[in-house]
Amino acid sequence: MKKLFIAFAMLLSMAACNQNKPSQAVENETETAAQTEAADSIDPQTRQENMKEVQAYLKECGAFFIATADGDQPHVRAFGVSEIIGDRLYIMTGKVKDVYKQMAKNGKFEICALKPSGSEWMRVTGTLVNDETLSVKEEFLNRNESLKSMYKADDDNMAVLYITNGEARFCSFSAPERKIKF
């Protein structure tokens, strides 16, 4: 019952956070291009601080949900790990999974993470890029021991993907939305 409530709360919260009107579609496309340029202009220290804030939020939520697309059909899946390695925020999955295949075709994604209170959530958008660097995969596994029973850094299945042009939107039922880029 609790899981059903959390899923329902997430759906409501995502709808409440989306304040765009259909007539704003063209304006939003222009805004997206401007956001990409703005993300490139963020100084490295601010980018790192913002990335740490996003990862801390994901960790506090425990599970977070990633939306991908397969053609015109969206798909949402639960994830539970993220890591900052170097100057990048990574997630991880298996290459044999449909979610990875969808990410490989279209790197655009959205994450929704709901805090345990059910009244605060974060939405993250950007593009996911696969990183085949062995040392990054090893570091990811070292920080997430439980994954070592399922993946090996050199198994040709483990995929670590980092976020580019990231934007996080912090939403709440009781406060105005706040956006950061990383």
PEQUIZI-V205985 format. One record per residue. N is the residue number from 1. RES is the residue in three letters. PSI is psi as a letter, one per 20 degrees, with the letter a starting at -180 (* if undefined). NEAR is the number of other ideal C-beta (glycine too) atoms within 12 Angstrom. Layout:
# PEQUIZI-V205985
N | RES | PSI | NEAR
N | RES | PSI | NEAR
This chain:
# PEQUIZI-V205985
1 | MET | g | 7
2 | LYS | g | 10
3 | LYS | g | 12
4 | LEU | g | 10
5 | PHE | g | 14
6 | ILE | g | 27
7 | ALA | g | 20
8 | PHE | g | 16
9 | ALA | h | 24
10 | MET | g | 33
11 | LEU | g | 20
12 | LEU | g | 20
13 | SER | h | 31
14 | MET | g | 26
15 | ALA | h | 17
16 | ALA | h | 23
17 | CYS | h | 31
18 | ASN | o | 21
19 | GLN | j | 15
20 | ASN | q | 17
21 | LYS | q | 10
22 | PRO | h | 9
23 | SER | i | 8
24 | GLN | j | 14
25 | ALA | g | 12
26 | VAL | g | 13
27 | GLU | h | 14
28 | ASN | h | 18
29 | GLU | g | 13
30 | THR | g | 13
31 | GLU | h | 18
32 | THR | g | 22
33 | ALA | g | 15
34 | ALA | h | 17
35 | GLN | h | 26
36 | THR | g | 22
37 | GLU | g | 14
38 | ALA | h | 21
39 | ALA | h | 28
40 | ASP | h | 17
41 | SER | j | 14
42 | ILE | p | 23
43 | ASP | q | 14
44 | PRO | h | 14
45 | GLN | g | 12
46 | THR | g | 17
47 | ARG | g | 29
48 | GLN | g | 21
49 | GLU | g | 20
50 | ASN | g | 32
51 | MET | g | 36
52 | LYS | h | 22
53 | GLU | g | 26
54 | VAL | g | 39
55 | GLN | h | 33
56 | ALA | h | 20
57 | TYR | g | 33
58 | LEU | g | 36
59 | LYS | h | 24
60 | GLU | h | 20
61 | CYS | h | 33
62 | GLY | e | 18
63 | ALA | q | 25
64 | PHE | r | 34
65 | PHE | p | 33
66 | ILE | p | 38
67 | ALA | p | 29
68 | THR | r | 32
69 | ALA | q | 21
70 | ASP | n | 19
71 | GLY | c | 11
72 | ASP | j | 7
73 | GLN | o | 12
74 | PRO | q | 20
75 | HIS | p | 24
76 | VAL | p | 24
77 | ARG | q | 26
78 | ALA | p | 24
79 | PHE | r | 35
80 | GLY | i | 22
81 | VAL | q | 32
82 | SER | q | 39
83 | GLU | q | 33
84 | ILE | o | 31
85 | ILE | p | 29
86 | GLY | c | 18
87 | ASP | k | 21
88 | ARG | q | 30
89 | LEU | p | 40
90 | TYR | q | 37
91 | ILE | r | 45
92 | MET | q | 39
93 | THR | a | 34
94 | GLY | q | 24
95 | LYS | h | 23
96 | VAL | i | 16
97 | LYS | q | 22
98 | ASP | h | 18
99 | VAL | g | 31
100 | TYR | g | 30
101 | LYS | h | 21
102 | GLN | g | 28
103 | MET | h | 36
104 | ALA | h | 23
105 | LYS | h | 18
106 | ASN | o | 22
107 | GLY | i | 27
108 | LYS | q | 27
109 | PHE | r | 39
110 | GLU | p | 34
111 | ILE | q | 40
112 | CYS | p | 41
113 | ALA | p | 39
114 | LEU | p | 38
115 | LYS | q | 27
116 | PRO | h | 17
117 | SER | h | 15
118 | GLY | j | 20
119 | SER | j | 18
120 | GLU | p | 28
121 | TRP | r | 39
122 | MET | p | 39
123 | ARG | p | 39
124 | VAL | p | 43
125 | THR | r | 34
126 | GLY | b | 35
127 | THR | p | 25
128 | LEU | p | 38
129 | VAL | p | 25
130 | ASN | p | 27
131 | ASP | o | 27
132 | GLU | j | 17
133 | THR | o | 22
134 | LEU | g | 17
135 | SER | h | 16
136 | VAL | g | 29
137 | LYS | g | 33
138 | GLU | g | 22
139 | GLU | g | 23
140 | PHE | g | 36
141 | LEU | h | 28
142 | ASN | h | 17
143 | ARG | i | 22
144 | ASN | m | 27
145 | GLU | h | 12
146 | SER | h | 14
147 | LEU | i | 29
148 | LYS | h | 18
149 | SER | i | 9
150 | MET | h | 18
151 | TYR | q | 28
152 | LYS | q | 17
153 | ALA | h | 25
154 | ASP | k | 14
155 | ASP | j | 18
156 | ASP | j | 14
157 | ASN | h | 19
158 | MET | p | 35
159 | ALA | p | 34
160 | VAL | p | 41
161 | LEU | p | 40
162 | TYR | q | 35
163 | ILE | p | 41
164 | THR | q | 28
165 | ASN | l | 30
166 | GLY | q | 45
167 | GLU | p | 35
168 | ALA | p | 39
169 | ARG | o | 33
170 | PHE | p | 28
171 | CYS | q | 31
172 | SER | q | 21
173 | PHE | i | 19
174 | SER | j | 10
175 | ALA | q | 13
176 | PRO | q | 12
177 | GLU | q | 23
178 | ARG | p | 19
179 | LYS | q | 25
180 | ILE | q | 29
181 | LYS | q | 31
182 | PHE | * | 36
